Amino acid sequence: TGAQQSATVANPASGASPDLLPHFQLEPEDVYIVKNKAVSLACRATPATQIYFKCNGEWVHQGDHVTQHSTDRSTGLPVMEVRIEVTRQQVEKIFGLEEYWCQCVAWSSSGTTKSQKAFVRIAYLRKNFEQEPTAREVSIEQGIVLPCRPPEGIPPAEVEWLRNEELVDPALDSNVYVTPEHSLVLRQARLADTANYTCVAKNIVARRRSASAAITVYVNGGWSTWTQWSGCSTSCGRGWQKRSRTCTNPTPLNGGAFCEGQNVQKTACTTLCPVDGAWSEWSKWSECGAECTHWRSRECSEPAPRNGGRDCHGPELDTRNCTSELCTHAAPGAEDVALYVGLVAVAVCLVLLLLVGVLVYCRKKGGLDADVADSSILTAGFQPVSIKPSKADNPSLLTIQPDLSTTTMTYQGSLCPRQDGPAKLQLPNGHLLSPLGAGRHTLHHSSPAAEGADFVARLSTQSYFRSLPRGTNNMAYGTFNFLGGRLMIPNTGISLLIPPDAIPRGKIYEVYLTLHKQEEVRLPLAGCQTLLSPIVSCGPPGVLLTRPAILAMGHCVEASAENWSIRLKKQSCEGTWEDVLQLGAEPCTELYYCQLEAQACYVFTEQLGRFALVGESLSMAASKRLKLVLFAPAACPSLEYNIRVYCLSDTQDVLKEVIQLEKQLGGQLIGAPRVLHFKDSYHNLRLSIHDMPSSLWKSKLLASYQEIPFYHIWSGLQPFLHCTFTLERLSTSTCELACKIWVWQVEGDGQSFTVNFNIAKDTRFSDWLVPDEVGTPALVGPSAFKIPFLIRQKIISSLDPPGTRGADWRTLAQKLNLDSHLSFFASKASPTAMILNLWEAQHFPNGNLSQLAAAVAEVGKQDGALFSEAEC
């Protein structure tokens, strides 16, 4: 009653200005009550002496108002702001009669003003969708409409769509749009649209999800064009010829129909039989002519060759001497004079040849060392080094080991072949190298190789041992001196070649070679960088060699200068990774160099340490090689059966680790590994299984495919990425499985596996292993090299100095396809030694020594001072 009385307003005074009527600066707005939370309504007016709320035609009690007074700074007029709260109970009291509303009424001395009405509604969202999307199978390029009618709610629910739990944004994909009725429309179905779709409705109260609808986009197979007709099956007579076509245009996918009709056509053909030619009878002899000869002839005509038959063999004209009165004879004595002149000329030629032979022999004797003048050193293939009997004038020449203690220097010759100067390289035309005689000459290594336990025990006292693996499966170690040697980690493609004289004379190094697992060493990558090789350590770290060692390891990059920037990284003593070399650019230091080949890289390093090859893609065309490998249990005691598909970097070390892992899990290899080129397109890798006999097997996967994120693969830091396809056989008597597994990069190329084997019996690939490498992990001294030590020194001393017509190390590099590295070779004291070291690293233990011998022999043929093998 008090509120109603205070709401009584006198008429405005006569003559009052209408500008003094209350003016609302803030009016109440529509609100929703969520659950049991009260809502607040506010209004503000100037000038105002009183403000009250009226809700559903009734005045709100004065005590329920919260009033605040202030003054408008710009006009100086009083400002009043009032707030009230509305509860859910107040609104529900009038439920069903009309909507609950409130408005403000403001008074001033000139009169009253009413605000707009603000409606207060109780918000809610039902649980059940009025219509949900359903699963469908559609042909590629067919349109798809997925309906969705959200649950009833206030305020009305907003709708969004999820594809495999990722938001579908029509602004980013022109092939997709959402209708005003909330249906999702795919204008043309693509393979990438195969997914699980979910309709999501939400308002301020709740968020509801519809049941997921699986959309499978299938491709019906289409025939390719017919091939050309094959040749007739018989070369003579009646036969047949055929042509074929394949169901690959396109290949059926995701359950699409196979092509109808025949894939092979045959037709009859007839080939004319060849007829060989045969001679006719000889004709009669002709008359004896003035030249004292007569002749007879025959023809290849009985029969003549036809239809590809062979021609007749033998002469078709026969002549012989004869005598008659028509013959003419030379004057007596003329033939005798010609005979005498010829004999004198032959004698003179023989004398000249003898003189030339003596001169060449003398020159050859002066150009060769006394201990290798015998041709046996240069006539046969590479053999282990042996000693021949020393000569009387130099009895100890071959018993003294060559001096390898020279200091490092830079090659001073020109990179361009010189065309002047005396002939230098004196090599025979025969096979390059042979044993040096019957006696064996062994270059002994000064200390036996350390046993594994002792070696690891000594390493444990060093500070750097903390970062090395504790096992010896991926480690090789040995003790080396100036003779050098080789370390290899079997079945990984990783080796370390320590060339002769890399370790100073008088010193002995215990050297190790280790393959790290990615989880053991943290290699930070930035941007688009990716690990391209295994992480390999050789040490002890900090050791500086006098000649570069060569570290060989595999990589998985399809290298090209326009698509890749590749760097060799080395870990410093502080643990940070540094770029020590950019491949393809001029090296900033002579300590490191790297030759990149199709499957492996060879790192020349004078400092031992920890290395890795890292690449950064420069274009979307950059790609890495993945090796796809399938494993499944060797036995199936239950109804479930798992097929594991690994996506590995294409290097031997990763494949070795997976095979060892699967052996522990009881898996067997299904088929040979496949190679897939994975592009830097930011698209994930998808895997799906198809063509299973539905009457025998079913897949337990809810989705139609599995997906491996792009970056997990591209970084190269997760070595054993794989997907598992869990299948269930409908009967325990089912022991055979035939299916296909598809692996493809979204919007990229794909690879398919045909799986067809007997679960109970098939062990075709269960014992498959990486072929064992020949040899032991550590080889010391001459046994580590294919080129005999003394022969190697002879080649180096012959080819290092610049020679005439390019008969030096530059030509040898060209013959071995290493001429792109001339600048690096020339920066070393012995370019020829670098070439031979690289050849040893590339070709051990199965290198073709005959090809190397032929290459060195061809270098010798360019020198003008060559001499025959017989003169050696």
JOPEUR-V48415 format. One record per pair of residues at least 24 apart in sequence whose C-alpha atoms are under 7 Angstrom apart, sorted by the first residue. I is the first residue (numbers start at 0). J is the second residue. Records with the same first field share a line. If there is no record, write none. Layout:
I=J / J
//
This chain:
2=60 / 61
10=110
11=108 / 109 / 110
12=109
15=109
19=46 / 109
20=107 / 109 / 110 / 111
21=45 / 46 / 47 / 105 / 106 / 107 / 111 / 112
22=46
26=114 / 115
27=102 / 117
28=117
29=117 / 118 / 119
30=118 / 119 / 120
31=119 / 120 / 121 / 122
32=87 / 120 / 121 / 122
33=121 / 122 / 204
35=87
37=84 / 85 / 86 / 87
38=84 / 85 / 86
39=82 / 83 / 84 / 85
40=82 / 83 / 84
41=81 / 82 / 83
42=80 / 81 / 82 / 103
43=79 / 80 / 81
44=78 / 79 / 80 / 105
45=76 / 77 / 78 / 79
46=76 / 77 / 78 / 107
47=77 / 78 / 79 / 105 / 106 / 107
48=106 / 107
49=105 / 106
50=81 / 103 / 104 / 105 / 106
51=103 / 104 / 105
52=101 / 102 / 103 / 104
53=101 / 102 / 103
54=100 / 101 / 102
55=99 / 100 / 101
122=153 / 154 / 204
123=152 / 153 / 204
124=150 / 151 / 152 / 153 / 204 / 205
125=150 / 151 / 152
126=150 / 207
128=209
131=209 / 210
132=212
133=212
134=212 / 213 / 214
135=213 / 214 / 215
136=214 / 215 / 216
137=215 / 216 / 217
138=216 / 217 / 218
139=188 / 189 / 190 / 216 / 217 / 218
140=187 / 188 / 189
141=187 / 188
142=185 / 186 / 187 / 188
143=184 / 185 / 186 / 188
144=182 / 183 / 184 / 185
145=182 / 183 / 184
146=182 / 183
147=181 / 182 / 198
148=181
149=200
154=202
155=202
156=200 / 201 / 202
157=200 / 201 / 202
158=198 / 199 / 200 / 201
159=198 / 199 / 200
160=196 / 197 / 198 / 199
161=196 / 197 / 198
162=194 / 195 / 196 / 197
163=194 / 195 / 196
188=216
189=216
190=216
191=745
192=216
194=703
195=702
216=253
217=252 / 253 / 254 / 255
218=251 / 252 / 253 / 255
219=251 / 252 / 255 / 256 / 257
220=246 / 247 / 248 / 249 / 250 / 251 / 255 / 256 / 257 / 258
221=246 / 247 / 248 / 249 / 250 / 258
222=246 / 247 / 248 / 258
223=247 / 248
231=268
234=270 / 272
235=270 / 271 / 272
236=269 / 270 / 271 / 272
237=268 / 269 / 270
238=267 / 268 / 269
239=265 / 266 / 267 / 268
240=265 / 266 / 267 / 268
241=265 / 266
253=689
254=689 / 690
271=306
272=306
273=305 / 306 / 307 / 308
274=304 / 305 / 306 / 308
275=304 / 305 / 308 / 309 / 310
276=300 / 301 / 302 / 303 / 304 / 308 / 309 / 310 / 311
277=301 / 302 / 303 / 311
278=311
287=321 / 322 / 323
288=325 / 326
289=325 / 326 / 327
290=326 / 327
291=320 / 321 / 322 / 326
292=318 / 319 / 320 / 321
293=318 / 319 / 320 / 321
294=318 / 319
360=870
370=396 / 397
372=871
373=871
374=868 / 871
375=433 / 435
376=432 / 433 / 434 / 435
377=427 / 430 / 431 / 432 / 433
378=429 / 430 / 431 / 432 / 433
379=430 / 431 / 432 / 433
380=430 / 431 / 432 / 433 / 849
381=432 / 433 / 786 / 848
382=433 / 434 / 787
383=434 / 787
384=434 / 435 / 439 / 440 / 787 / 788
385=434 / 435 / 436 / 437 / 438 / 439 / 440
386=435 / 436 / 437 / 438 / 439 / 440
387=435 / 436 / 437 / 438
403=500
404=500 / 503 / 504
407=545 / 828
408=827 / 828
409=826 / 827 / 828
410=825 / 826 / 827 / 828 / 829
412=801
416=804 / 805
417=802 / 803 / 804 / 805
418=803 / 804
419=803
420=803
421=803
422=802 / 803 / 862 / 863 / 864
423=802 / 862 / 864
424=797 / 806 / 859 / 862
425=859 / 864 / 865
426=856 / 859 / 865
427=865 / 866 / 867 / 868
428=856 / 867 / 868
429=868
430=852
431=852 / 856
442=780 / 781
443=780
444=480 / 779 / 780
445=480
446=478
447=478
448=477 / 478
449=477 / 478
473=513 / 514
474=511 / 512 / 513 / 514
475=511 / 512 / 513 / 776 / 777
476=510 / 511 / 512 / 777
477=509 / 510 / 511 / 777
478=507 / 508 / 509 / 510
479=507 / 508 / 509 / 779
480=506 / 507 / 508
482=780
483=779 / 780
484=778 / 779 / 780 / 783
485=777 / 778 / 779 / 783
486=512 / 776 / 777 / 778
487=776 / 777
488=776
489=771 / 772 / 776
490=651 / 652 / 655 / 769 / 771 / 772
491=651 / 652 / 655
492=552 / 553 / 651
493=551 / 552
494=550 / 551 / 552
495=548 / 549 / 550 / 551
496=548 / 549 / 550 / 840
497=548 / 549
498=548 / 836
500=546
501=544 / 545 / 546 / 547
502=544 / 545
503=545
510=538 / 539
511=537 / 538
512=536 / 537 / 538
513=537
517=716
527=615 / 616
528=613 / 614 / 615 / 616 / 714
529=613 / 614 / 615 / 713 / 714 / 715
530=612 / 613 / 614 / 714 / 715 / 716
531=555 / 556 / 612 / 613 / 614 / 715
532=611 / 612
533=611
534=610 / 611
535=609 / 610 / 611
536=608 / 609 / 610
537=607 / 608 / 609
538=607 / 608
539=607
540=607 / 608
541=606 / 607 / 608
542=606 / 607
543=605 / 606
544=605 / 606
545=605
546=605
547=603 / 604 / 605
548=603 / 604 / 605
549=601 / 602 / 603 / 604 / 840
550=601 / 602 / 603
551=599 / 600 / 601 / 602
552=599 / 600 / 601
553=598 / 599 / 600 / 650
554=598 / 599 / 600 / 650
555=598 / 623 / 624 / 648 / 649 / 650
556=622 / 623 / 624
557=622 / 623 / 624
561=617
562=616 / 617 / 618 / 620 / 621
563=614 / 615 / 616 / 617 / 621
564=614 / 615 / 616 / 617
565=613 / 614 / 615
566=612 / 613 / 614
567=611 / 612 / 613
568=610 / 611 / 612 / 613
569=608 / 609 / 610 / 611
570=609 / 610
619=678 / 679 / 680
620=678 / 679
621=678 / 679
622=676 / 677 / 678 / 679
623=676 / 677 / 678
624=648 / 649 / 674 / 675 / 676 / 677
625=649 / 674 / 675 / 676 / 677
626=672 / 673 / 674 / 675
627=672 / 673 / 674
628=672 / 673
629=668 / 669
630=666 / 667 / 668 / 669
631=666 / 667 / 668 / 669
632=665 / 666 / 667
633=665 / 666 / 667
634=758 / 759
635=758
638=727 / 728 / 731
639=725 / 726 / 727 / 728
640=725 / 726 / 727
641=723 / 724 / 725 / 726
642=723 / 724 / 725
643=721 / 722 / 723 / 724
644=721 / 722 / 723
645=719 / 720 / 721 / 722
646=720 / 721
647=718 / 719 / 720
653=718
655=769
667=764 / 765
668=764 / 765 / 767
669=764
670=764
675=750
681=709
682=709 / 744 / 745
683=707 / 708 / 709 / 744 / 745
684=708 / 709 / 743 / 744 / 745
685=742 / 743 / 744 / 745
686=741 / 742 / 743
687=740 / 741 / 742
688=739 / 740 / 741
689=738 / 739 / 740
690=738 / 739
691=737 / 738
695=728 / 729 / 733
696=726 / 727 / 728 / 729
697=726 / 727 / 728
698=725 / 726 / 727
699=725 / 726 / 727
700=725
734=758 / 759
773=844
784=839
795=831 / 832
798=831
799=829 / 830 / 831
803=862
804=861 / 862
806=858 / 859 / 861 / 862
807=858
810=858
811=854 / 855 / 858
814=854
//
